[in-house]
Structure formats: C-alpha cells, structure tokens
Amino acid sequence: MAKQKVAMLTAGGLAPCLSSAVGGLIERYSDVAPEIELIAYRSGYQGVLLGDKIEISQDMREKAYLLHRYGGSPIGNSRVKLTNTADCVKRGLVKEGDNPLQVAADRLAADGITILHTIGGDDTNTTAADLAAYLGANGYDLTVVGLPKTVDNDVVPIRQSLGAWTAAEVGAHFFDHVSNEQSAAPRTFVIHEVMGRHCGWLTAATARAYIQKTKDNEYVEGFMMNTSMKNIDGIYLPEMAFDLEQEAARLKDVMDKRGFVTLFVSEGAGLETIVAEREAAGEAVPRDAFGHVKLDTINVGGWFQKQFAALIGADRSMVQKSGYFARSAPANADDLRLIQGMVDLAVESALNKVSGVTGHDEDQNGKLRTIEFPRIKGGKHFDLNAKWFAEVMDHIGQPFQAA
C-alpha cells in the first residue's frame, strides 16, 4: 500500500470552527493512523500555489487539543479561486501563462499528498472539487474531503454548517452591550448589521439568541433600563420584502412612543437595490475572485440608516456590525460537538478514499454522510417558514412577507 500523507487547509472568511477543526483532524489522525505524516498549507490555496506549508510536528500533535480554545485559523486563510487564472497572475501566485490548477496539482504531487482536507464554504469546497477532478483527469490519485464552514449556514444540501451556531450566540452577546446605547441620547436609532450575503439565517438566529439571552432579565421599575430597551423593532433579511414607507410609519410610531428604535439587518438585505443604484450612478462595485460583491464596500446598514433615520425622526443614529467579532470567536459547545462528528467522518472517509464534503444531508433526512462534490452549492436561502423564526417575528410584532 502506498504511503499516505495528509494535507489540510482553511480558506474563505473566518468562522468559529476553523481552529477546532484543524485541531480535531490532527487529534483524530494521531489516534487512528499515527504513522501518517501531516502538513498544512498556509493561507489556504495560496499556500498550495506558493509551496508554503507547515509541517505538523510531534509536539504540535500532542498540543493540538489547545486549538479548540481559540478562534481564527491556526494555519491562515485566503480567498483564491484556482480557475480564475487572471486573478492568480495579478496577485503574483502564478506566472503568466501558468494554469493555477496545474501548479496546485504539481505542488500536491511533489509534496506526496494523498489526502487533502479543505475547511471552508461552498467556494472552498467547489474549488477543491475542481482540483480533484483535474488531478483525476491527469492520472493523479487524490482523495479530497471537505468540512463545511460558514457563519451564513447557506451551503446546499447541508443542514448545519460549522461555526454558525457560535456566530449567532456571540453576535447576540455583542448586541446585548450595544443595545445600551439607546440610553445615550433621546430618539436614538440603532442598526445591528449581521453577516449574510444571500441568506438571512445568521441574522434571524442572532435575533433569536438575543431574545433568549435578554428575555429573563430583571430590571428596577421606574428606570429607563427596562424590557423595552432590549426590544428588536425590525428584522430585514435578503429573503424578505418590505414597503419602505409602511415600515417607516410603523417605526416612527415606535420611536414616538418609546424614544428609540432597534433593527437587525442582514448585510445582504436590499443588496441588489443598492448595487443597482451605485452602478446606475456610474460607480464600479468591487468584486472578489469569485465574482461576489465585496460586502464591506457596500455598507448595507448605512443604506438602511440613510433611508429610515429622517423618516422616523431619529435625532441620533448608528450602525454597529457584529460580523468580525462573531466570526473570530472560538467554537461553542454545540459547534464543538458538530465539529467532532464531522471530523471523525472526514478522516474515516479519507482513509477509505471517499471524496466529498461531510455534513447532515438534507436530501437524505439529515443523515451525516460524505456528500458528493457536484451536489455542493452556495446561496441556500433561509426558510422563512421555520417555526422558530415565526416565533421571533411574533415576539417583535413585525409583519413580513417573502421577497
């Protein structure tokens, strides 16, 4: 039997699972196949292209359990699309005339890699599928097993992506503090912008976690710090439609009665409208290597602030973004359990030469299995009919409809 050698990489944006997933893979291989050599490519596919790797030493194996305590990625991330040759050349990752897929394949072959674990979202794992297909077509046998990471929880057909539960919990903690800004000045308007390009799951789940966190608070009657100050007055998701004038009238009534208004907004809510406005004005909207609009340049929360502040009579308005705070957190207990199950399956599948992405398959009654690469897609929409979301909307008293 040929000697096995395992490589791993993390790619895309951060999520509260990367450090733990890397630690989990190291621990699992050390338990079931300690003879297998382990390496990690630094900064995702960039490390593959540049040959920048970390050798996993015995000391690193023995201390891998410490990685479960931290956020971020211990091996670094980047956003690199191996089929976007022009972008790879522009960034100095390959030379003019080189095919990034071939460069990556040659690097994996030169390093003797037989198993590659990719920890990332749909872009990371579909790029891995492109690489595996290229290698297979060129006679190189590589098993690729991905783990699904995204705070958006928007990978088809995976029920729950790693890190999303933690991001919701941490985002709720973030806003529990920010909500106290409502006491800083009369008629204050606060927008909590939450990550979520096409999918509103994280915004909805953060709102639910925030409600659960604050609903049992005990207050001193007569002071401004009370239940209403912890209210959410509106939630806006990419999947939802709303009438600006009707919502402004509703929120102005809230402002007049209470003296403050709080909104939770997905960073992708109203995105198409905002991009269309900017492009119609002749502005070039920046996009990443995958063609996605760079959301940090759009400022959706700022757009909502501009639309609503004057209409509801706010004297003070602010946008607070929990995204980087939430996505950089260490995994919570729920995610740690999810990570362990997916890591164990990833290692088992890899050793049995089964490629794909581990996850609970929504098309097979939520069974945890290694899902075939061609079925992995991004952009899964949040189900507005979820019972728990209806309960959230009932709690805040906001009517809503699908977009």
RODO-2510 file (C-alpha; in nm, 4 decimals, decimal comma):
residues 403
     n   res          X          Y          Z
     1     m     0,0000     0,0000     0,0000
     2     a     0,1317     0,3455    -0,0978
     3     k     0,2455     0,5692     0,1831
     4     q    -0,0266     0,8089     0,2935
     5     k     0,0345     1,1789     0,3513
     6     v    -0,2340     1,4229     0,4621
     7     a    -0,2555     1,7958     0,3952
     8     m    -0,5159     2,0386     0,5236
     9     l    -0,6075     2,3982     0,4514
    10     t    -0,8615     2,6568     0,5608
    11     a    -0,9963     2,9137     0,3164
    12     g    -1,2524     3,1875     0,2648
    13     g    -1,3674     3,4023     0,5534
    14     l    -1,3197     3,3097     0,9163
    15     a    -1,5763     3,1146     1,1175
    16     p    -1,5774     2,9934     1,4797
    17     c    -1,4715     2,6408     1,3895
    18     l    -1,1504     2,6598     1,1897
    19     s    -0,9062     2,6288     1,4771
    20     s    -1,1062     2,3478     1,6344
    21     a    -1,1490     2,1605     1,3053
    22     v    -0,7722     2,1726     1,2414
    23     g    -0,7085     2,0537     1,5954
    24     g    -0,9702     1,7829     1,5586
    25     l    -0,8199     1,6479     1,2370
    26     i    -0,4740     1,6340     1,3920
    27     e    -0,6096     1,4558     1,7009
    28     r    -0,8127     1,2061     1,5006
    29     y    -0,5287     1,1069     1,2682
    30     s    -0,2960     1,0795     1,5680
    31     d    -0,5473     0,8391     1,7265
    32     v    -0,6369     0,6152     1,4316
    33     a    -0,3345     0,6448     1,1994
    34     p    -0,0435     0,7984     1,3913
    35     e     0,2054     0,6860     1,1268
    36     i     0,0571     0,9200     0,8633
    37     e     0,2522     1,2397     0,8037
    38     l     0,0508     1,5610     0,8399
    39     i     0,1115     1,9033     0,6885
    40     a    -0,0938     2,2212     0,6488
    41     y    -0,0799     2,4702     0,3647
    42     r    -0,0510     2,8213     0,4982
    43     s    -0,3217     3,0703     0,3921
    44     g    -0,5391     2,8256     0,2013
    45     y    -0,4910     2,7693    -0,1709
    46     q    -0,2349     3,0496    -0,1745
    47     g    -0,0073     2,8219     0,0259
    48     v    -0,0604     2,5395    -0,2223
    49     l     0,0346     2,7610    -0,5161
    50     l     0,3389     2,9061    -0,3392
    51     g     0,4507     2,5844    -0,1686
    52     d     0,4149     2,7498     0,1713
    53     k     0,3449     2,4764     0,4232
    54     i     0,3589     2,3927     0,7930
    55     e     0,4977     2,0548     0,8990
    56     i     0,2878     1,9169     1,1853
    57     s     0,5464     1,8065     1,4424
    58     q     0,5004     1,5584     1,7259
    59     d     0,4842     1,8436     1,9741
    60     m     0,2112     2,0107     1,7663
    61     r     0,0174     1,6834     1,7623
    62     e     0,0397     1,6493     2,1397
    63     k    -0,0804     2,0065     2,1935
    64     a    -0,3480     2,0070     1,9231
    65     y    -0,6210     1,9948     2,1903
    66     l    -0,5353     2,3578     2,2726
    67     l    -0,6664     2,4666     1,9318
    68     h    -1,0243     2,4019     2,0465
    69     r    -0,9946     2,7052     2,2736
    70     y    -0,9303     2,9603     2,0004
    71     g    -1,0985     3,1400     1,7124
    72     g    -0,9395     3,2338     1,3817
    73     s    -0,7341     2,9845     1,1850
    74     p    -0,4021     2,8447     1,3124
    75     i    -0,2933     2,7873     0,9531
    76     g    -0,4279     3,1050     0,7884
    77     n    -0,6919     3,1804     0,5265
    78     s    -0,7172     3,3460     0,1851
    79     r    -0,9700     3,3749    -0,0974
    80     v    -0,8167     3,2130    -0,4064
    81     k    -1,0083     3,0611    -0,6983
    82     l    -0,7853     2,8204    -0,8866
    83     t    -0,9938     2,8518    -1,2039
    84     n    -0,9575     3,2328    -1,2047
    85     t    -0,6195     3,2451    -1,3775
    86     a    -0,6171     3,6224    -1,4289
    87     d    -0,6654     3,6890    -1,0575
    88     c    -0,3935     3,4389    -0,9597
    89     v    -0,1494     3,6047    -1,2018
    90     k    -0,2442     3,9532    -1,0812
    91     r    -0,1743     3,8535    -0,7205
    92     g     0,1622     3,7001    -0,8068
    93     l     0,0543     3,3465    -0,7132
    94     v     0,1380     3,2011    -1,0555
    95     k     0,3334     3,3227    -1,3557
    96     e     0,1788     3,4490    -1,6773
    97     g     0,0880     3,1510    -1,8935
    98     d     0,0609     2,9082    -1,5989
    99     n    -0,2583     2,7171    -1,5203
   100     p    -0,3211     2,7517    -1,1433
   101     l    -0,4878     2,4094    -1,1312
   102     q    -0,1763     2,2518    -1,2798
   103     v     0,0515     2,4485    -1,0468
   104     a    -0,1529     2,3312    -0,7469
   105     a    -0,1636     1,9735    -0,8757
   106     d     0,2102     1,9685    -0,9335
   107     r     0,2686     2,1014    -0,5820
   108     l     0,0473     1,8336    -0,4240
   109     a     0,2202     1,5654    -0,6293
   110     a     0,5661     1,6970    -0,5420
   111     d     0,4728     1,7024    -0,1737
   112     g     0,3420     1,3454    -0,1963
   113     i    -0,0071     1,4369    -0,0741
   114     t    -0,2631     1,1554    -0,0998
   115     i    -0,5374     1,3120     0,1160
   116     l    -0,6405     1,6776     0,1205
   117     h    -0,8836     1,8233     0,3763
   118     t    -1,0380     2,1588     0,2890
   119     i    -1,2209     2,3502     0,5603
   120     g    -1,4361     2,6215     0,4090
   121     g    -1,7622     2,7223     0,2474
   122     d    -1,9041     2,6352    -0,0912
   123     d    -1,6329     2,8266    -0,2800
   124     t    -1,3541     2,6482    -0,0917
   125     n    -1,5043     2,3055    -0,1426
   126     t    -1,6106     2,3509    -0,5045
   127     t    -1,2562     2,4717    -0,5751
   128     a    -1,1364     2,1502    -0,4088
   129     a    -1,3693     1,9561    -0,6385
   130     d    -1,2185     2,1347    -0,9416
   131     l    -0,8719     2,0394    -0,8195
   132     a    -0,9658     1,6743    -0,7543
   133     a    -1,1262     1,6463    -1,0999
   134     y    -0,8192     1,7953    -1,2655
   135     l    -0,5884     1,5590    -1,0790
   136     g    -0,8062     1,2589    -1,1609
   137     a    -0,8118     1,3501    -1,5296
   138     n    -0,4336     1,3688    -1,5249
   139     g    -0,3759     1,0353    -1,3561
   140     y    -0,3051     1,1531    -1,0027
   141     d    -0,4994     0,9800    -0,7248
   142     l    -0,6004     1,2277    -0,4558
   143     t    -0,8813     1,1936    -0,2026
   144     v    -1,0338     1,5289    -0,1089
   145     v    -1,2670     1,5552     0,1912
   146     g    -1,4026     1,8941     0,2863
   147     l    -1,5649     2,0229     0,6034
   148     p    -1,8397     2,2866     0,5642
   149     k    -1,7578     2,6190     0,7273
   150     t    -1,9716     2,9307     0,7015
   151     v    -2,1431     3,1567     0,9520
   152     d    -2,4154     3,2137     0,6901
   153     n    -2,5286     2,8486     0,7111
   154     d    -2,6027     2,8639     0,3378
   155     v    -2,4420     2,5521     0,1863
   156     v    -2,6685     2,3191    -0,0133
   157     p    -2,7607     2,0466     0,0911
   158     i    -2,6014     2,0728     0,4368
   159     r    -2,8364     2,1267     0,7290
   160     q    -2,5911     2,2975     0,9631
   161     s    -2,2552     2,4472     0,8709
   162     l    -1,9718     2,4590     1,1224
   163     g    -1,9413     2,7829     1,3176
   164     a    -2,2877     2,9265     1,2514
   165     w    -2,4349     2,8428     1,5934
   166     t    -2,1421     3,0116     1,7665
   167     a    -2,1606     3,3215     1,5455
   168     a    -2,5271     3,3678     1,6380
   169     e    -2,4582     3,3310     2,0096
   170     v    -2,1608     3,5693     2,0037
   171     g    -2,3471     3,8214     1,7882
   172     a    -2,6237     3,8258     2,0489
   173     h    -2,3673     3,8890     2,3222
   174     f    -2,2200     4,1747     2,1166
   175     f    -2,5552     4,3437     2,0733
   176     d    -2,6572     4,2969     2,4356
   177     h    -2,3893     4,5566     2,5102
   178     v    -2,4574     4,7791     2,2086
   179     s    -2,8290     4,7992     2,2860
   180     n    -2,7424     5,0064     2,5931
   181     e    -2,6513     5,2893     2,3524
   182     q    -3,0249     5,3578     2,3379
   183     s    -2,9814     5,5317     2,6731
   184     a    -2,7077     5,7668     2,5447
   185     a    -2,9405     6,0230     2,3846
   186     p    -3,3120     6,0798     2,3140
   187     r    -3,4614     5,9411     1,9901
   188     t    -3,1688     5,7090     1,9188
   189     f    -3,1830     5,4716     1,6218
   190     v    -2,9504     5,1663     1,6313
   191     i    -2,8958     4,9226     1,3445
   192     h    -2,7258     4,5892     1,4106
   193     e    -2,5781     4,4706     1,0801
   194     v    -2,5158     4,0948     1,0765
   195     m    -2,3270     3,8867     0,8182
   196     g    -2,5272     3,7050     0,5494
   197     r    -2,4846     3,7732     0,1766
   198     h    -2,7737     3,5754     0,0293
   199     c    -2,9039     3,4017     0,3391
   200     g    -3,0731     3,5572     0,6413
   201     w    -3,0209     3,2583     0,8721
   202     l    -2,7487     3,4206     1,0837
   203     t    -2,9431     3,7444     1,1349
   204     a    -3,2544     3,5503     1,2314
   205     a    -3,0596     3,3137     1,4586
   206     t    -2,8741     3,6053     1,6209
   207     a    -3,2064     3,7758     1,6898
   208     r    -3,3404     3,4556     1,8443
   209     a    -3,0285     3,4148     2,0607
   210     y    -3,0512     3,7804     2,1682
   211     i    -3,4170     3,7413     2,2678
   212     q    -3,3363     3,4254     2,4628
   213     k    -3,0424     3,5983     2,6317
   214     t    -3,2406     3,9042     2,7431
   215     k    -3,5964     3,7798     2,7998
   216     d    -3,5408     3,6810     3,1625
   217     n    -3,3511     3,9948     3,2638
   218     e    -3,4675     4,1510     3,5902
   219     y    -3,4973     4,5309     3,5996
   220     v    -3,5677     4,8024     3,8568
   221     e    -3,9065     4,9544     3,7798
   222     g    -3,9054     5,3249     3,7014
   223     f    -3,5678     5,3440     3,5282
   224     m    -3,5078     5,3603     3,1529
   225     m    -3,3156     5,0336     3,1599
   226     n    -3,6100     4,8027     3,1086
   227     t    -3,7501     4,5316     2,8837
   228     s    -3,8389     4,7713     2,6010
   229     m    -3,4785     4,8891     2,5740
   230     k    -3,3802     4,5327     2,4853
   231     n    -3,6510     4,5037     2,2178
   232     i    -3,5913     4,4409     1,8494
   233     d    -3,8271     4,6517     1,6381
   234     g    -3,7489     4,5163     1,2921
   235     i    -3,5617     4,2356     1,1165
   236     y    -3,4659     4,2578     0,7482
   237     l    -3,3289     3,9611     0,5540
   238     p    -3,2354     3,9013     0,1877
   239     e    -3,5364     3,6685     0,1581
   240     m    -3,7854     3,9294     0,2860
   241     a    -3,9773     4,2025     0,1053
   242     f    -4,0858     4,5225     0,2768
   243     d    -4,2548     4,8508     0,1901
   244     l    -4,0222     5,1354     0,2932
   245     e    -4,2977     5,3867     0,3630
   246     q    -4,5125     5,1414     0,5595
   247     e    -4,2178     5,0265     0,7684
   248     a    -4,1083     5,3868     0,8287
   249     a    -4,4569     5,4743     0,9531
   250     r    -4,4593     5,1716     1,1851
   251     l    -4,1138     5,2501     1,3221
   252     k    -4,1914     5,6209     1,3665
   253     d    -4,4789     5,5193     1,5895
   254     v    -4,2360     5,3083     1,7943
   255     m    -3,9918     5,5994     1,8154
   256     d    -4,2658     5,8413     1,9249
   257     k    -4,3875     5,6041     2,1970
   258     r    -4,0558     5,4745     2,3315
   259     g    -3,7887     5,7180     2,2206
   260     f    -3,5624     5,4620     2,0487
   261     v    -3,5706     5,2058     1,7665
   262     t    -3,3580     4,8919     1,7087
   263     l    -3,3207     4,6992     1,3810
   264     f    -3,1403     4,3761     1,2899
   265     v    -3,0284     4,3808     0,9246
   266     s    -2,8523     4,1161     0,7142
   267     e    -2,5588     4,2572     0,5192
   268     g    -2,7241     4,1189     0,2046
   269     a    -3,0678     4,2691     0,2663
   270     g    -3,1505     4,5096    -0,0161
   271     l    -2,8108     4,4348    -0,1741
   272     e    -2,9379     4,4171    -0,5319
   273     t    -3,1125     4,7533    -0,4943
   274     i    -2,8025     4,9195    -0,3513
   275     v    -2,5672     4,7755    -0,6168
   276     a    -2,8085     4,8780    -0,8936
   277     e    -2,8221     5,2328    -0,7538
   278     r    -2,4432     5,2605    -0,7455
   279     e    -2,3860     5,1108    -1,0879
   280     a    -2,6583     5,3360    -1,2350
   281     a    -2,4629     5,6284    -1,0925
   282     g    -2,1543     5,5082    -1,2786
   283     e    -1,9767     5,3643    -0,9757
   284     a    -1,7682     5,0466    -1,0131
   285     v    -1,8700     4,7983    -0,7441
   286     p    -1,5673     4,5921    -0,6258
   287     r    -1,5909     4,2131    -0,6508
   288     d    -1,3692     3,9310    -0,5241
   289     a    -1,2009     3,6483    -0,7169
   290     f    -1,5267     3,4519    -0,7157
   291     g    -1,7274     3,7409    -0,8599
   292     h    -1,9034     3,8206    -0,5327
   293     v    -1,9667     4,1839    -0,4456
   294     k    -1,7282     4,2862    -0,1661
   295     l    -1,9821     4,3473     0,1058
   296     d    -1,7507     4,5552     0,3227
   297     t    -1,7576     4,8191     0,0464
   298     i    -2,1379     4,8313     0,0237
   299     n    -2,2414     4,9210     0,3810
   300     v    -2,5972     4,7895     0,3762
   301     g    -2,6501     4,9056     0,7324
   302     g    -2,5589     5,2573     0,6253
   303     w    -2,8179     5,2395     0,3466
   304     f    -3,0896     5,1408     0,5953
   305     q    -2,9724     5,4192     0,8247
   306     k    -2,9996     5,6721     0,5425
   307     q    -3,3456     5,5509     0,4381
   308     f    -3,5048     5,5374     0,7819
   309     a    -3,3353     5,7920     1,0108
   310     a    -3,5145     6,1034     0,8821
   311     l    -3,8441     5,9225     0,8180
   312     i    -3,8729     5,8014     1,1785
   313     g    -3,7487     6,1284     1,3289
   314     a    -3,4235     5,9982     1,4785
   315     d    -3,2019     6,2601     1,6414
   316     r    -2,9116     6,0153     1,6651
   317     s    -2,8456     5,7071     1,4546
   318     m    -2,5705     5,4483     1,4396
   319     v    -2,4763     5,1221     1,2659
   320     q    -2,2965     4,8519     1,4624
   321     k    -2,1568     4,5409     1,2911
   322     s    -2,1008     4,2213     1,4880
   323     g    -1,9579     4,0241     1,1944
   324     y    -1,5845     4,0229     1,2609
   325     f    -1,6364     3,9941     1,6369
   326     a    -1,8668     3,6930     1,5917
   327     r    -1,6802     3,5084     1,3181
   328     s    -1,3481     3,5247     1,5059
   329     a    -1,4789     3,3611     1,8232
   330     p    -1,3827     3,0120     1,9440
   331     a    -1,6428     2,7416     1,8835
   332     n    -1,9107     2,6984     2,1484
   333     a    -2,0202     2,3646     2,2945
   334     d    -2,2798     2,2960     2,0244
   335     d    -2,0324     2,3614     1,7441
   336     l    -1,7612     2,1571     1,9159
   337     r    -1,9927     1,8551     1,9118
   338     l    -2,0804     1,9173     1,5467
   339     i    -1,7121     1,9567     1,4554
   340     q    -1,6182     1,6306     1,6259
   341     g    -1,8796     1,4316     1,4349
   342     m    -1,7802     1,5800     1,1004
   343     v    -1,4068     1,5432     1,1672
   344     d    -1,4427     1,1760     1,2608
   345     l    -1,6375     1,1091     0,9415
   346     a    -1,3918     1,3134     0,7322
   347     v    -1,0970     1,1041     0,8491
   348     e    -1,2869     0,7764     0,8036
   349     s    -1,3927     0,8794     0,4510
   350     a    -1,0432     0,9927     0,3581
   351     l    -0,8840     0,6663     0,4689
   352     n    -1,1487     0,4803     0,2651
   353     k    -1,0822     0,7002    -0,0421
   354     v    -1,4292     0,8575    -0,0405
   355     s    -1,4195     1,2205    -0,1576
   356     g    -1,6831     1,4826    -0,0807
   357     v    -1,7964     1,7192     0,1949
   358     t    -1,9105     1,5935     0,5349
   359     g    -2,2457     1,7168     0,6607
   360     h    -2,6018     1,6309     0,7547
   361     d    -2,7630     1,5733     0,4147
   362     e    -3,0988     1,7492     0,3931
   363     d    -3,1962     1,5340     0,0955
   364     q    -3,1404     1,2168     0,2986
   365     n    -3,3343     1,3024     0,6159
   366     g    -3,0419     1,4808     0,7761
   367     k    -2,8090     1,1799     0,7699
   368     l    -2,4458     1,2620     0,8478
   369     r    -2,2549     1,1469     0,5412
   370     t    -1,9861     1,2493     0,2942
   371     i    -2,1841     1,4408     0,0336
   372     e    -2,0792     1,4234    -0,3296
   373     f    -1,8981     1,7357    -0,4564
   374     p    -2,1345     1,8023    -0,7515
   375     r    -2,4216     1,8483    -0,5054
   376     i    -2,2417     2,1163    -0,3022
   377     k    -2,3639     2,4664    -0,3819
   378     g    -2,3767     2,8022    -0,2099
   379     g    -2,6544     3,0545    -0,1761
   380     k    -2,9052     2,8405     0,0148
   381     h    -3,1902     3,0646     0,1249
   382     f    -3,3205     3,0799     0,4784
   383     d    -3,6632     2,9202     0,5218
   384     l    -3,8923     3,1994     0,6397
   385     n    -4,1481     2,9325     0,7315
   386     a    -3,9280     2,7890     1,0061
   387     k    -4,1377     2,7688     1,3212
   388     w    -3,8732     2,9315     1,5384
   389     f    -3,8479     3,2292     1,3016
   390     a    -4,2239     3,2816     1,3119
   391     e    -4,1942     3,2890     1,6913
   392     v    -3,9200     3,5540     1,6679
   393     m    -4,1323     3,7726     1,4408
   394     d    -4,4355     3,7309     1,6651
   395     h    -4,2215     3,8375     1,9601
   396     i    -4,1202     4,1648     1,7972
   397     g    -4,4610     4,2274     1,6384
   398     q    -4,3364     4,2821     1,2833
   399     p    -4,5404     4,1733     0,9806
   400     f    -4,3340     4,0228     0,6986
   401     q    -4,3572     3,8546     0,3613
   402     a    -4,1222     3,6651     0,1331
   403     a    -3,9346     3,8600    -0,1336
***
